[in-house]
């Protein structure tokens, strides 16, 4: 589901063997809404700069990048805030090559190079959009003798409600799980993206949590707010859906009543 400038910010505390103290990192995921081609909202880049300058995430993960120009524009904005920011290589979506080959919605990761080093990036294909896997090494004084790695995966699952779209989301997640099953089970993995799930009982979300205990790597909700989110004010603090209910500014008009971004 497309939305205007929706974000998720997480403060993650990692305690690893070999590190003498806990390491605190700020992670942010952000749906850019067809950036930069969507121009219905003026000055939205300036709004993004205000948000980034306020939060200053160590890892900034995005979806709905249209092209390399948009990726470079975001990079310039980040460098103005902190010259240590770098990005992975921008890569066009490959999963839709046999369908529409639109290449209009890409993912990317930006990071503070004083804290992380990009070791590798891998595309994991699915039926609609790529999962982008970025393997990072923590940039510490022991990074050469006792390196610590974190695997970041950025995604954008199929949008919209209904059983057919739920099945598509599940199929995409199953493609990711099959890939994760090829990795060592002790990997430190962070999944961030626009999941477009309406409730924790949706099969795609249950597969990520590994309800059946079959997966090599399973995930937990960092906010610890698993539940039936749709139109439920008990979960308003984790809702990320578009606030608008009228057309005219691009994106969805569904209103602020869902938790899609994780």
C-alpha positions in Angstrom: 0.0 0.0 0.0 1.5 3.3 -1.0 1.8 6.0 1.5 3.3 9.4 2.0 6.6 9.5 3.9 5.9 6.7 6.4 8.7 5.6 8.6 9.6 3.2 11.3 12.3 4.0 13.8 13.9 1.4 16.0 16.6 1.6 18.6 18.3 -1.8 18.6 20.6 -3.0 21.3 23.0 -5.7 20.2 25.0 -7.8 22.6 27.6 -9.9 20.8 30.3 -12.3 21.9 33.6 -10.6 21.6 32.3 -7.1 22.2 33.1 -5.7 25.6 29.8 -3.7 25.9 26.5 -3.4 24.3 26.3 -1.5 21.0 23.3 0.8 20.4 22.2 1.5 16.9 19.3 3.5 15.5 17.6 1.9 12.5 15.0 3.5 10.3 12.8 2.2 7.5 11.1 4.6 5.3 8.6 4.3 2.4 9.6 7.1 0.0 6.4 7.0 -2.1 7.6 6.8 -5.7 10.6 8.9 -5.2 11.4 11.1 -7.1 8.7 10.7 -9.8 5.7 11.4 -7.5 5.5 15.2 -7.4 2.1 15.9 -5.9 3.6 17.1 -2.6 5.9 20.0 -2.9 9.1 20.2 -0.8 8.8 16.7 0.5 12.6 16.3 0.2 12.9 19.1 2.7 10.5 17.4 5.1 12.6 14.2 4.8 15.7 16.2 5.6 14.1 17.5 8.8 13.2 14.0 9.9 16.7 12.6 9.1 18.4 15.5 10.9 16.3 14.9 13.9 16.6 11.1 14.2 20.1 10.7 12.5 19.7 6.9 12.0 22.8 4.8 11.8 21.0 2.6 9.3 18.5 4.1 6.9 16.5 1.6 4.8 14.0 2.6 2.1 11.6 1.3 -0.5 9.9 2.9 -3.5 13.0 4.4 -5.0 12.2 5.0 -8.7 15.7 5.4 -10.1 19.4 6.1 -9.5 18.8 9.9 -9.6 16.4 9.5 -6.6 19.0 7.3 -4.8 21.7 9.9 -5.3 19.4 12.7 -4.2 18.7 10.9 -0.9 22.5 10.3 -0.6 23.2 14.0 -1.0 20.6 14.9 1.7 22.2 12.4 4.1 25.7 13.7 3.4 24.6 17.2 4.2 23.5 15.9 7.7 26.5 13.6 8.2 29.4 13.2 5.7 30.0 9.7 7.0 26.8 8.4 5.3 27.3 6.0 2.4 25.0 3.7 0.5 25.0 0.3 -1.1 24.9 0.1 -4.9 21.5 1.0 -6.4 20.1 -2.0 -8.2 17.0 -2.2 -10.4 14.2 -4.7 -9.4 14.8 -8.0 -11.2 11.8 -10.0 -9.9 9.4 -8.5 -12.4 11.5 -9.1 -15.5 9.1 -11.7 -16.8 5.9 -9.8 -15.8 6.0 -6.1 -16.5 9.7 -5.2 -16.0 8.6 -1.7 -14.8 11.6 -1.3 -12.5 9.8 1.5 -10.7 10.0 0.5 -7.0 13.5 -0.3 -5.7 14.9 -0.8 -2.2 18.2 0.6 -0.8 20.2 0.9 2.4 22.2 3.9 3.6 24.5 3.7 6.6 26.9 5.6 8.8 30.3 4.4 7.6 31.9 5.3 11.0 29.8 2.5 12.5 29.3 0.0 9.7 31.2 -1.4 6.7 29.3 -2.9 3.8 30.7 -6.4 3.1 28.3 -7.6 0.4 24.9 -7.2 -1.2 22.7 -9.8 -2.7 19.4 -9.8 -4.6 16.8 -12.4 -3.5 14.1 -12.7 -6.2 10.4 -13.3 -5.7 7.3 -13.2 -7.8 7.0 -9.3 -7.7 9.8 -7.5 -6.0 13.3 -8.2 -4.9 14.4 -8.7 -1.4 17.8 -6.9 -1.0 20.3 -8.4 1.4 23.1 -6.3 2.8 25.7 -7.9 5.0 27.3 -5.3 7.3 30.3 -5.5 9.6 30.3 -3.4 12.7 33.1 -0.9 12.4 34.9 -1.4 15.8 38.4 -1.6 17.0 38.1 -5.4 16.9 36.6 -5.5 13.4 39.6 -7.2 11.8 40.5 -9.6 14.6 37.0 -10.4 15.9 34.4 -9.1 13.4 30.7 -8.9 14.1 28.3 -9.0 11.2 24.6 -8.0 10.8 22.5 -9.0 7.8 20.0 -6.4 6.8 17.2 -7.4 4.4 15.0 -4.7 2.9 11.7 -5.6 1.3 8.3 -4.4 -0.1 5.6 -7.0 -0.1 2.5 -7.0 -2.4 -0.1 -4.4 -1.4 -3.9 -4.5 -0.8 -6.3 -6.6 1.2 -8.0 -9.8 0.1 -7.1 -13.5 0.0 -5.3 -13.3 -3.4 -2.9 -10.5 -2.2 -2.4 -12.4 1.1 -1.4 -15.4 -0.9 1.1 -13.3 -3.0 2.6 -11.9 0.2 3.0 -15.4 1.6 4.7 -16.6 -1.6 7.1 -13.7 -1.5 8.0 -14.5 2.1 8.4 -18.2 1.3 11.0 -17.2 -1.3 12.8 -15.2 1.4 12.6 -18.1 3.9 14.0 -20.5 1.3 17.0 -18.2 0.9 17.5 -17.7 4.7 17.5 -21.5 5.1 20.8 -21.5 3.1 22.4 -19.3 5.7 23.9 -20.3 9.1 21.3 -20.3 11.8 23.3 -18.1 14.1 23.3 -15.1 11.7 22.1 -11.7 13.2 19.3 -10.8 10.7 17.2 -7.6 10.6 14.2 -7.5 8.2 12.8 -4.1 7.4 10.2 -3.1 4.9 6.7 -2.3 3.9 5.1 -5.7 4.7 1.5 -4.6 3.9 0.0 -7.1 6.4 -3.2 -6.2 8.1 -3.0 -8.5 11.1 -0.6 -10.9 12.8 -2.7 -13.8 11.8 -1.9 -13.3 8.1 0.0 -16.3 6.8 3.0 -14.2 5.5 3.5 -12.7 9.0 3.1 -16.0 10.7 5.8 -17.5 8.3 8.2 -14.7 9.3 7.6 -15.4 13.0 8.0 -19.1 12.3 4.8 -20.2 14.1 5.4 -23.8 13.0 9.0 -23.8 14.1 10.2 -25.0 10.7 12.6 -22.2 9.6 16.3 -21.9 9.9 16.0 -18.2 10.9 12.9 -16.6 12.4 12.0 -13.1 13.4 10.6 -11.3 16.4 8.7 -8.0 16.5 11.1 -5.4 18.0 8.2 -3.3 19.3 6.6 -6.4 20.9 3.2 -5.3 19.5 1.9 -8.4 17.7 -1.8 -8.3 17.2 -4.8 -7.4 15.0 -3.6 -3.9 14.0 -6.1 -2.9 11.3 -8.4 -0.1 12.5 -7.5 -0.9 16.1 -6.7 2.1 18.3 -5.0 -0.2 20.8 -2.1 -0.3 18.4 -2.0 3.3 17.3 1.6 3.9 18.5 2.8 1.4 15.9 0.6 2.4 13.0 2.4 3.7 9.9 -0.2 3.9 7.2 -0.9 7.2 5.3 -2.9 9.8 7.3 -4.8 11.2 4.3 -8.4 10.3 3.5 -8.7 12.4 0.4 -7.0 12.3 -3.0 -4.7 15.0 -4.3 -1.3 14.3 -2.6 -0.4 10.9 -4.1 -0.4 7.6 -2.3 -3.1 5.8 -0.4 -6.2 7.5 1.0 -6.9 4.7 3.5 -6.3 6.9 6.6 -4.1 6.3 9.6 -5.4 2.8 10.6 -2.8 0.2 9.7 0.6 -1.1 10.6 2.3 -1.9 7.3 5.9 -0.8 7.9 8.3 -2.8 10.1 
